[in-house]
Amino acid sequence: MIAYVLYNRNTPAERTAADLMKRLKTEQVEAELLDADSPRGIQMAESYDVLGRPAVVLVKADGTPLQIWQGEDSLPSPSDVAYLARQ
């Protein structure tokens, strides 16, 4: 599984997303930080109907989403993501 962390550049949420990425790595979760305005970020947001930023999309190897968290107030703890990623 991989966790995608989507954020918007030059916003307060950018730092939140970067901090979450660091903490996910300490939990040994494969993760990718994506600018939501980049071509890949737009594709990801459209594919999984992500409207809130920052967001975390936990995806199975086949591309099926396992869990999506949207908005700064709804972001998961790194340990929650790690638990689900190990399922």
N, C-alpha and C positions, 0 to 999 in steps of 0.2 A: 504494500500500500504506500501511497504517497500523499502528503498533505500539501496543498497549494495555499499560499497565503497571498491574498490579493489586497492591494492598497492603492491609494492615490498619492502621487508624488507631491511634495511641497505642502503637505497637510500635517496637522498634529498626529494623525493616525499613522503616518509613515514611520515614526519612531516606535510606536506601539507594535507595528508589524515587524520591524527589524528586531526588537527585543524578543518578541514571540519566536521568531526564527532561531535566535540564539538558544533560547530555552528548549525548543524542540530538538535541536541538535544534541543538547546535553542528555535528552531523553532517548537519543538514538532513533529518532523518527526521521525518515527520509522526507525532506521538505524542499519546496521551491518557492521563492519569493517572486511575485509577479506584479509589475505595475499594471493596474487595471486599464490604463489608457494605451498600453502597448498592444500590438497585433495579437500576441499570444494571450495577454490578459483579457482583451475583448472577447476572443474566441472562448476562453474558459468561462467568463461571466455569462456569455450567451448560452453556452452548452449546458450549464448547470443552473440557469435562472438566478444568478447572484446579482442582487440590486444594492445591498448594503456594503459599505466599506468601513473598516477592513473586514475581510471575510476569510474563513478557513474552510477549504473543501477537502475532505478526506475521501480519496478515490481508491477503489480496488484496482488490481492489476489489469482487469478487463475494461476499465473505464467507468464502471458503475459507481455512482457516488454512495458512500456509506453514511456520511454525516456532513451537513453544511451548517456553519455558524456565520451569522451576518451581523455586522454592527459592533462597535467598540464595546458596548455594554453586554454583548452576548458571546464574546470570545471565550473559548474553552481554556482550561488550564492545560499546560503541556502534558501533565500526567494523564489527563482524560483522553487526549489525542493518542498518547502512547498506548494506553490500555486498549482503545478501539483498534488501533493499527496492528496490534498483536493478535487480534481475534482471527 
